[in-house]
Amino acid sequence: MEQKTKERITGRVKAGRLIARQRMGLLTPGEAKRLEAWLAEDEKHRRLHERLSQEEILPRIAPAEGEKSWKQFIRRYPVYPRLGRRRWAAWLSAACCLLFAAGVAWLWQPDKEEERILPPRPADNVRLVFGDGQSVTLDEAGPAELARIDGADVKPRARSIDYSAKGTVRDTATEYHTIIVPKYGEYTVRLADNSVVKLNSESTLRYPVAFQGKTREVWLTGEAYLEVASDPARCFKVHTGETTVSVLGTTFNVANTPDGETVTTLVSGRVSVDNGRANRVISPGQQAVTRQDSEAIDVRKADIAAATAWTRDMFYFNEEPLETIMETLSRWYEFGVVFENEAARQRRFTVESSRYENIDQILTLIEETGVVTCRKEGRTIHIR
């Protein structure tokens, strides 16, 4: 048995004994201090104390049923193997009524609040950085801060900012703004030319408040879905890593990963992909992949639904290796993965689920295929 589990079980047995003695009016001054210290350690302790102190829990479990649960508990967690049976009985006699009533399962169940892998909540702290380096959190911006955004329309509920409104186009020197989207966040920017950029989690977009000159250029880190407004007189360029994507008017997804790979997926129109050493033009339904360590641009058939699933707040894996699926999920939900069966890594699955769904439901979808089993231990998922 792991040391952490022993300590948790021991702590709960001691707490149960103190709470039981308190209810029977047998608590000594020293025990009262220990109980108070335990309650002060964690808000969860106080909530548990309140639940176990309720009179109505007493008849919940019959003594015979409680005795059976207690024997199961001792077999699974022999936390005091060196204590004699007589000393065990004496030490636990004060606690038995409480343990039987509350269910001995309280002792041996994992700490759910610590071990559950919870679905993330969409983040709100999207930042806008001005040209001089000062910044504002958009969902908390006050009137003075909004005025500085120079006429752009901030829509907190829609999680968007719109620069296309009248008054945002100027003849003065170009000013640049930068949107920084945190993990679990998403944000939409409507640029001054009416092009729309939807930014994925952990992405950054630098853009001019108003486009001037013969080109429209933005700089992206991370992933974005773009609907570029048509303007034959001015080409639209997205710079991401060492790759530049050039368009006149089109819809596409571009993702730049931390390892230097850029994947451009074209939904409609035509785009040119340039990595400084080669150039390829792709058509709708195609995907261009550039890498820092390669001069070539790999063009392949695209799975549009999979590439753009994030814009619908979804995960979508179409016949992907389980290892790839788990790598994506582990980054999003922040858990570790252990493959106990190496062959399972390359087994392919089709999975579609909300990005804000509980991980248990995604694992259930995978297990229902009957190909693998998934077991959680703390924040690690074991796959066999």
C-alpha positions in Angstrom: 0.0 0.0 0.0 1.4 3.5 -0.9 2.5 5.7 2.0 0.1 8.4 0.9 -2.9 6.0 1.1 -1.8 4.8 4.5 -1.6 8.4 5.8 -5.0 9.2 4.4 -6.6 6.1 6.0 -4.9 6.7 9.3 -6.0 10.3 9.4 -9.6 9.4 8.7 -9.7 6.7 11.3 -8.3 9.1 13.9 -10.8 11.8 12.8 -13.7 9.4 13.0 -12.7 8.4 16.5 -12.5 12.0 17.7 -15.9 12.9 16.1 -17.5 9.9 17.7 -16.1 10.7 21.1 -17.3 14.3 20.7 -20.8 13.1 20.0 -20.8 10.9 23.0 -19.6 13.7 25.3 -16.3 11.8 26.0 -13.9 14.2 24.3 -11.0 15.3 26.6 -9.5 18.8 26.4 -6.5 17.5 24.6 -8.6 15.6 22.1 -10.7 18.7 21.6 -7.6 20.7 20.6 -6.6 17.9 18.1 -10.0 17.9 16.6 -10.0 21.7 16.2 -6.6 21.6 14.6 -7.8 18.9 12.1 -10.8 21.0 11.3 -8.7 24.1 10.7 -6.4 22.2 8.2 -8.9 22.1 5.4 -12.4 23.3 4.5 -13.2 19.7 3.4 -12.6 18.6 7.0 -15.2 21.0 8.3 -17.7 19.9 5.7 -17.1 16.2 6.6 -17.4 17.0 10.3 -20.8 18.6 9.7 -22.0 15.6 7.7 -20.8 13.0 10.2 -22.2 15.1 13.1 -25.8 14.9 11.8 -28.2 12.7 13.9 -30.0 11.4 10.8 -27.0 9.4 9.6 -27.2 7.0 12.5 -29.8 4.6 11.2 -28.5 4.6 7.6 -26.5 1.3 7.9 -27.5 -1.7 10.0 -24.8 -3.1 12.4 -24.5 -6.3 10.4 -23.9 -4.4 7.2 -21.5 -2.1 8.9 -19.6 -5.1 10.3 -19.3 -6.6 6.8 -18.0 -3.3 5.4 -15.5 -3.0 8.3 -14.1 -6.5 7.6 -13.7 -5.6 3.9 -11.9 -2.4 4.9 -9.4 -4.2 7.3 -8.6 -6.7 4.6 -7.9 -4.0 2.0 -6.2 -1.5 4.3 -4.3 -3.1 7.2 -3.2 0.3 8.4 -2.3 -0.9 11.9 -1.0 -4.4 11.4 1.2 -4.3 14.5 -1.7 -3.6 16.9 -3.2 -6.6 18.7 -6.9 -7.4 18.2 -7.7 -6.4 21.8 -6.0 -3.0 21.4 -7.7 -2.5 18.1 -11.1 -3.1 19.7 -10.4 -0.7 22.6 -9.0 2.0 20.3 -11.9 1.8 17.9 -14.8 1.2 20.3 -15.7 4.8 20.6 -15.7 5.3 16.8 -17.6 2.2 15.8 -21.1 3.6 16.0 -20.1 6.5 13.8 -18.3 4.4 11.3 -21.1 1.9 11.0 -23.6 4.7 10.6 -21.7 6.8 8.1 -20.5 3.8 6.1 -17.0 2.4 6.5 -16.6 3.2 2.8 -15.8 6.7 3.8 -12.5 5.5 5.1 -11.3 3.5 2.1 -12.7 5.5 -0.8 -10.3 7.7 -2.7 -10.4 11.4 -1.9 -12.7 12.4 -4.8 -12.0 16.1 -4.7 -8.3 15.4 -4.9 -8.3 12.6 -7.5 -11.1 13.5 -9.9 -9.9 14.8 -13.2 -12.4 17.6 -13.7 -13.4 19.2 -17.0 -11.9 22.7 -17.4 -13.9 25.8 -17.3 -13.6 28.3 -20.1 -11.2 31.0 -19.1 -12.2 34.7 -19.1 -8.9 36.5 -18.5 -8.1 37.4 -22.1 -5.7 40.3 -22.3 -5.3 43.1 -24.9 -1.9 44.6 -25.1 -1.5 48.1 -26.6 1.4 49.3 -28.7 3.2 50.9 -25.7 3.1 47.6 -23.8 0.3 48.5 -21.4 -2.5 46.0 -21.2 -6.1 45.4 -20.1 -8.1 42.3 -19.2 -11.0 42.6 -21.7 -13.8 41.2 -19.5 -12.9 43.6 -16.7 -12.2 46.7 -18.8 -13.7 50.0 -17.5 -15.0 53.0 -19.5 -11.5 54.7 -19.5 -9.8 51.5 -20.7 -12.4 50.8 -23.3 -12.1 54.4 -24.6 -8.4 53.7 -25.2 -9.2 50.8 -27.5 -10.1 53.5 -30.0 -13.6 52.8 -30.9 -13.4 49.0 -31.0 -16.5 47.3 -29.7 -15.8 44.9 -26.9 -18.5 42.2 -26.3 -17.8 40.3 -23.1 -20.7 37.9 -23.4 -19.8 37.0 -27.0 -16.1 36.9 -26.1 -15.2 39.1 -29.0 -13.8 42.5 -30.0 -14.8 44.3 -33.3 -12.6 46.8 -35.0 -14.8 47.2 -38.1 -17.0 49.9 -36.6 -16.9 53.4 -38.1 -14.0 55.4 -36.7 -11.4 52.7 -36.4 -9.8 53.5 -39.7 -7.3 56.3 -39.5 -4.7 58.0 -41.6 -2.1 58.3 -38.9 0.8 55.9 -38.2 -0.3 52.2 -37.8 -0.9 51.1 -34.2 -0.8 47.5 -33.3 -2.8 45.6 -30.7 -2.1 42.1 -29.4 -4.7 39.6 -28.0 -3.4 37.0 -25.6 -5.7 34.0 -25.0 -4.9 31.9 -21.9 -5.3 28.1 -21.6 -9.0 27.1 -21.8 -9.9 30.4 -23.4 -11.2 31.4 -26.8 -11.7 34.8 -28.3 -12.9 36.3 -31.6 -11.4 39.3 -33.3 -13.2 41.1 -36.1 -10.4 43.1 -37.8 -10.9 46.5 -39.4 -11.3 45.0 -42.9 -14.1 42.7 -41.6 -12.0 39.6 -41.5 -12.8 37.4 -38.6 -10.2 35.6 -36.5 -11.3 33.0 -33.9 -8.4 32.3 -31.5 -8.0 28.9 -29.8 -6.7 28.3 -26.3 -3.1 29.5 -25.6 -2.9 31.6 -28.7 -1.7 35.1 -29.5 -2.6 37.5 -32.3 -0.8 40.7 -33.2 -2.7 43.0 -35.7 -3.0 46.6 -36.8 -5.9 48.6 -35.5 -6.4 49.7 -39.1 -4.9 48.2 -42.2 -2.8 50.5 -44.4 -0.6 50.0 -47.4 -0.9 47.2 -50.1 -1.1 44.2 -47.7 -3.0 43.1 -44.7 -0.7 41.3 -42.3 -1.2 39.7 -38.9 1.1 37.6 -36.6 -0.2 34.4 -35.0 1.2 32.1 -32.3 -1.0 29.0 -31.5 -4.1 28.3 -33.5 -6.8 30.3 -35.2 -9.7 29.9 -37.6 -9.9 32.7 -40.1 -12.6 34.0 -42.4 -10.8 36.5 -44.6 -12.8 39.3 -46.2 -12.2 39.6 -49.9 -10.1 42.5 -51.1 -8.4 41.8 -54.5 -6.3 45.0 -54.1 -4.7 43.9 -50.8 -3.4 40.4 -50.0 -4.0 39.1 -46.5 -1.0 37.4 -44.8 -0.7 35.4 -41.7 2.8 35.0 -40.2 3.2 32.1 -37.8 6.6 30.7 -36.9 8.6 30.5 -40.1 5.5 30.1 -42.3 3.5 32.7 -44.1 0.0 32.0 -45.4 -1.2 34.4 -48.1 -4.8 34.8 -49.3 -7.1 37.2 -51.0 -10.4 35.9 -49.5 -10.9 32.5 -48.0 -11.7 30.4 -44.9 -9.0 28.3 -43.3 -7.5 27.0 -40.0 -3.9 27.5 -39.1 -2.1 25.9 -36.1 1.4 26.5 -35.1 2.7 24.0 -32.5 5.5 24.6 -29.9 7.7 22.1 -31.7 7.7 24.3 -34.8 5.2 22.5 -37.0 2.6 24.6 -38.8 -0.6 23.0 -40.2 -2.7 25.0 -42.6 -6.1 23.5 -43.4 -8.1 25.1 -46.2 -11.9 25.2 -46.0 -12.7 27.4 -49.0 -10.8 29.6 -51.5 -7.1 29.2 -52.2 -4.1 30.0 -50.1 -0.3 30.0 -50.7 1.9 28.6 -48.0 5.5 29.7 -47.9 8.2 28.6 -45.4 11.0 30.8 -46.8 12.5 27.9 -48.8 9.5 26.5 -50.7 6.0 27.6 -51.7 2.8 25.5 -52.3 -0.7 26.5 -53.3 -3.4 24.4 -51.7 -7.1 23.9 -52.6 -10.2 23.4 -50.4 -10.0 20.1 -48.5 -6.2 20.1 -48.5 -3.7 20.6 -45.7 -0.2 22.0 -45.9 2.4 21.1 -43.2 5.6 22.9 -42.7 8.4 22.0 -40.2 11.3 24.0 -38.9 13.8 21.2 -39.7 12.5 20.6 -43.2 12.6 22.6 -46.5 9.7 20.7 -47.9 6.0 21.5 -47.6 3.9 18.4 -47.2 0.5 18.7 -48.8 -2.2 16.1 -47.9 -5.9 15.5 -47.8 -7.5 17.3 -44.8 -10.1 16.1 -42.4 -11.9 19.4 -42.1 -14.2 18.3 -39.3 -11.2 17.2 -37.1 -9.2 20.3 -37.9 -12.0 22.7 -37.0 -13.6 20.8 -34.2 -12.2 23.2 -31.6 -14.3 26.0 -33.1 -17.4 24.1 -31.9 -15.8 23.5 -28.5 -15.3 19.8 -29.5 -12.7 17.2 -29.6 -12.9 15.1 -32.8 -10.5 12.3 -33.5 -11.2 10.3 -36.7 -9.4 6.9 -36.7 -6.5 8.4 -34.8 -3.9 6.3 -32.8 -4.8 6.1 -29.1 -1.4 7.5 -28.2 -2.1 10.7 -30.2 -5.6 11.0 -28.7 -4.2 10.7 -25.1 -1.5 13.2 -25.8 -4.1 15.8 -26.8 -6.4 15.0 -23.9 -3.6 14.9 -21.3 -2.5 18.5 -22.3 -6.0 19.7 -22.0 -7.1 18.0 -18.8 -3.5 17.9 -17.3 -3.1 14.3 -16.4 -0.4 11.6 -17.0 -0.8 8.6 -19.2 0.8 5.1 -18.7 0.4 2.5 -21.4 0.5 -0.9 -19.7 0.0 -2.6 -23.1 2.3 -1.1 -25.7 0.2 -2.5 -28.5 -2.6 -0.2 -27.4 -0.7 2.9 -28.4 -1.4 2.4 -32.1 -5.0 1.1 -31.8 -7.1 3.6 -33.7 -10.3 5.2 -32.5 -13.0 7.7 -33.6 -14.1 9.9 -30.7 -16.2 13.0 -30.6 -16.8 14.8 -27.3 -17.1 18.3 -25.8 -13.9 19.9 -24.7 -15.6 20.8 -21.4 -17.0 17.3 -20.8 -15.9 15.2 -17.8 -12.9 13.0 -18.8 -14.7 9.9 -17.5 -17.3 10.2 -20.3 -14.5 10.3 -22.9 -12.8 7.3 -21.4 -16.1 5.4 -21.4 -16.5 6.0 -25.1 -13.0 4.5 -25.6 -13.7 1.5 -23.3 -17.0 0.7 -24.9 -15.2 -0.5 -28.0 -14.0 -3.4 -25.9 -10.4 -2.9 -27.2 -8.8 -1.4 -24.1 -9.5 -0.6 -20.5 -8.8 2.7 -18.7 -8.0 2.9 -15.0 -7.5 6.2 -13.1 -5.0 6.5 -10.2 -4.9 10.0 -9.0 -4.1 12.2 -11.9 -2.7 9.3 -14.0 -4.6 7.2 -16.4 -3.4 3.6 -17.0 -4.4 2.0 -20.3 -4.3 -1.7 -20.9 
